Amino acid sequence: MGDVREERDVTRLPRDDRAGHGTGGSDAPCLPHLSHSGGVPESDWARAVELIRSADEIALACHVSPDGDALGSMLAAGLAMRALGKRVVASFGDRRFEVPRLLRFLPGQELLVEPARYPEAPALMITFDASTSARLGLLGDSAAKAAELIVVDHHPSNSGFGTMALIDPGAAATAMLVEELIDRLGVPLDRDIATGLYAGLVTDTGSFRHSSTSPAAHAMAARLVATGLRTDEIARELWDRSPFGYLKVLGAALERVHLEPEAAGGLGLVWTYVPRVDRAAYGLPYDEVEGMIDIVRRTDEAEVAIVLKEDDEGAWQVSTRSKGAVDVARVCAALGGGGHVRAAGFTSHRPVAETMADIRALLTPA
């Protein structure tokens, strides 16, 4: 849980007259903004605001295979910057450039361009939720050539790339840092901006179930909901629908699940894998299987859960989860990835058996 300034009883705070907080209409509640600057120095916030305000065009990027925090944060920021009169382009560096089905409700997708149309050497580029430049995929070269590169992220494993960084591992989601940035830019929250931020917040807090959920996260959610967004519709898109083929692929993955009680220093490991041939049988895109880890990790007998998912290029995208006694971010960082203590991932180009052997050798209690 991060260092949150002004962490007071929000019910006793005066109304905040700055535009944008609780803009669901003239009668909407005006909720106070609990600043989440966390571990980011004030000088860095000021420099980021200065760079954005002085730019004519801003190029935004989030990590490959974007989740709700990555894409939602980026599009929310893009809409806010467009409201300032900036020319904005946004993208992610996947070879197959396609917004995941469960995120197609997000506003601001008109800002998206394919990687081939992304600026080669942006004057100002901002990345979202990417812990390393490698996580930018095809946009990594643009990041390397950018005159100014602002990195906005909350991963403890962030490598510190970029010309400046707005990084706070104590933030529950990158969306929290983006809301702070939008507030400092003086852009009012509207329902479209709030929808992207809310998607990011609920994705990375697991609907406010994860230990990273702070009072500031709940206060932020209240401000976003006050704009009039539909929390029920967002929840349905993110978690409560899937094509029939998903059930078949999930069933196959659960049939091959392994429980290893002696792994992770005797704390237990549960794991499975999803080959692309399983998805191909039902025409199921890769992003549909991203959430399988949340089913596997429920196993009582295992501290660590792992799901390996073969992508369309034949690489294995490895998702890891821990209940807290094992630092899976350390494990994944050693294998070229990163993330958080309880949730991390990496990409493997080795067979499943060899990849799992690499992981087992690193699994030790924190």
N, C-alpha and C positions, 0 to 999 in steps of 0.2 A: 504494500500500500504506500503510495507516494506521499511526499510532503505537500499538503494542500494548504495554500494560504487562506486565511479568513475562514477557517473551518468552524463556523459558529452555528447556532441554532437558526436555520433558515426561516423558521416561522416568526422570528422576532426581528428579522432584518427589514429595513424600510424598503419601499418599492424602488426599483432601479429605473430611472427615467431614461437611460440610454436606449436608443432605438434598437428594436430587434429582439428583445427578450420578452417572450410572451406576446408575439405579434399575430395571434390567431384572430384578431379583430379588435375593435375599439373596446369591447367588453371582456376581452380575454385577460386572464390574470397576468400581471407583469411580475415575473419571478426574478429574483436577484441572481446575478452572475457571480458564482463562487469561482474566482480565478484559479485555473490549474496551470501555473507556470512551472511547478515542480522544481526539478533540478536544472532547468534551463536558465542561464544567467540573463538578467534584464538587458544587458548589452546585446545579447544575441537576438532576443525578441525585437529590440529596436532596430537592429541591422536588417533582420528579415523583413520587417514592415517597410523600411526604407527602400530595400531592393525591389519589393513588389510594387510599391507606389511609384517608383521611378521607371519601371519597365513599361514598354509598349506591348510586347508580346511575351507570354509566359508559357513554357512547355512543362506539362505535368506528366508524371509517370508513377505507376505503382508496380508491385512485384508481379511476376508471372503467375499464371493460374490464380487470378485475384480472388480473395474472399471478400466478405462484406465490409471488413474494416479497411482493406486496401482500396477497393473500388469506391465504396461509399464515401470515404474520406477524401479521395481524389476528386470525385465529381462534386461533392459539396464545396470543396475549396475552389474548384473551377467555376462554379456558379457564382460564388462570392466575388471572385476576381473579375468575372465578366460584368458583374454589377458595378464594379469600379471603372468600367470602360476599357478593360484590358482585352487584347486579343488572346484567346486561350485555346491551346490544343492539349489533348490528353490521350494517353495510350498505355498499353502494357505490351511487353516484348515477347509474346508467344508466337511461334511460327503459325499456329492455327489461331488467328485472331478472331475470337468469338466470346461475347459476354456469356458467362455461365447462366443457364436457364433460371436459376433461383434468384439471380440478381437483375433480371431484365426489367423489373419494376422500378429500378432506381432512376430518378430524374437526372437530367444533364447528359444523357448519352449522345446528344447531338455534338458534344465537344470531342468525342472520340474519333481518332484517326488511326488507320493501320500503321504499323511500324515503318513501312516503306514511305509513308507520307510525313513522318515525324521529322522535325528539324535536325539536320546533321550536327550542327554546332550551335545550340541555343545560347542566346545572351543570358537568359535566366531559366534554369530548369529546377524543378522541385520534385523530389521523390517522396513517396508515401508508403510506410509500412515495409520498406525494404531494408533488411539488416546488412546486406552487402551489395556491391555493384553487380555481382554475378546474378543476384535475384532479379535484376532488371532485364535479363535475357537479351533480346535483340536491341534493346535501347541502351545497353551498357556502353557502346561506343559514343553515343550522343552525350551520355553523362561524363565520359572522359574528356570530351571536347567542349563542354559547356563553359562559358566564361565565369558564371556563378552557378554553383550547385548547392541548393538547400536540401538537407536531408531531414525529413520529419518522420520520427519513428519512436517506438516504445520498447523495442527488443533489447534486453540486457546484452545480447551477443552482437549488437551493432558494431561493425568494424571501424566506424568513424570516418568513412569516406565522405567526399564533398568538400566544398570550400567553407561551408559553415553548417552547423547542425542544430536542430531543435529536437533533442533526444531526451526522453524521460522514462526510464525503466519503471518508475513508480506509477505511470499512467496506465489505467486499465485497458486503454485502446488508443491507437493513433488518432482516432476521432476526437479524443479529449484535447489533444494538442491542436488539432485543426480548429475545434471550436474556439479555443483560446486565441489562435491566430486570427480567425474571422472577427472575433470581438475586438481585438487590437486594431484591426483594419477599419473598424467602425461600420461594418456591413450588417444591416438588420437580419436576424434570422427570419426566413419565411418557411413555408411548409416544404418546399422542394429541397432547400439546403438542409433543413432539419431531418428530412427523411434519410438522406445519405449519412448524416452523422449518427442518427439513431440506429441504422443498419450496422454501422461499424461498432457502435457501443454494445449492442445486444449480442453481436457475433462474438466479440472477443471476451465478453464477460460471461458467455454461456447463459444469456438471459438472466444476468445478475446472480448466477450461482457460483462463479469462480471466486477464489480467495482474493483476487485482485480487485474485486468490486469494493469501491470506497464510498464514503458519504458524498464526495464530489461527483462520483459517477451517477448516483441516484438523483442528486440535485440537477445535474446536466440533463438527465432523462426527463425530469419534470419540465425544464425549460423547453425541450424539444417537443414534448407532447402538447404543451400549451399553444403551439403554433397550429394545432388542428390536425396533425397527422394521425393516421389510423393504425394504432398499434396492432390491432387484430389482423388487419390485412397484411402488414409487414411480417408478422409471425407466421401467417399461413404461407406466404411466399418462401420464407427462409427455411421452415422446418416441417410444415404439415402437408406437403404434397410431393409426389414423385410418380414417374411413369411405372407401369406394371413391370417392365423389364428389370427395374431396380430390385424388386422383391425376389426375382429369380437369381440375380447376381448376388444379392445379399445372402440368399439361402445357400448358394454354392460356397461363398466365403466362410459362412458359419460351419458348413460341413467339414471344411479343412482346417478349422481353428485348432491351435495347439496350446496346451497349458503346461508350463514348466515350473513346478513349485520350487525347485532348487535354484532357479536362476535369480539374478539380482541379489546375491548374497542371502538366498533363502527367502526373499520377500515375494518371489513369484513373477512370472512373465506369461502373458497371454498374447498370441499373435496369429495372424493369418495373412493371406495375400490374394490379390485380385488380378489375374492375368488379363491382358486386353482381349484375348479370344473369348472370355466370358462376356465382356461388354459387347463385342462385335456380334455375338449371337442374337442380341436384342436391340442392336443399334443404339446402345447406351453411350452417351458421351462421357469423357473422363470425369468432368466436374460432378456428375451425379453420384460418384462413389466417394467423394471427399468426406462425407459425414459418417462413414461406416465406423471410423475410430470411436465415435461417441457411443456406439452400441457395444463394441468389443471391450472398451475400458470399464464397463460396469461390473466386470467379473470380480467378485469378492476375494477370490483366492490369489489375485495377482496385483502387485504394486505397479507394474509397468505393463502397458498395452501398446502393441505395434500393429499397424496395417501397412503392407506394401502394395502399392497400386501401380500397375504397369501403364504408362501413358502411351499416346499414339505413336511416339518415336521409339518405343521399346525400352525406355529408361524406367527405373522403379522409383516412384515418389514415396518416400517413407515417412509416415506420420507416427509420432511417439507421444504417449501420455504417461504421466506419473501422478500418484496420489500425494506426492510431496517428499517421500523419503529418498527418492533417487532424482538426481538432477539430470533430466534428459537433454537439456540445452547443452550441457558439457559433453554428453555422448555425441549429439548431432554435430556440434562444432568440430569435434575431433574427426568427423567423417565428412567435413566440408559444408555442413549446414549450420543451423542455429535455431534460436527461439527463446523460450522461457523455461524456467525450472520444471514446470509441470506440463508444458506443451511445446514440442519442437519438431523439426523435420530436416530431411536432407534428401539428395538425389543420389541414387546408386546406379552404376552401369555394370555391376557384377550380378551373377545369378542369385536367386533368393537364398539358397543355402549358404553361400559365401557371405552375403550381406548380413544374414542373421548371425553368423559366426563372428563377424566383426563387431556387431552390436553386443553380443553376449560378453565378449572380452572386455567391454568398457562399462558394463552395468555393475555399478557398486553403490551401496547406500551413501547418501550425501553426508 
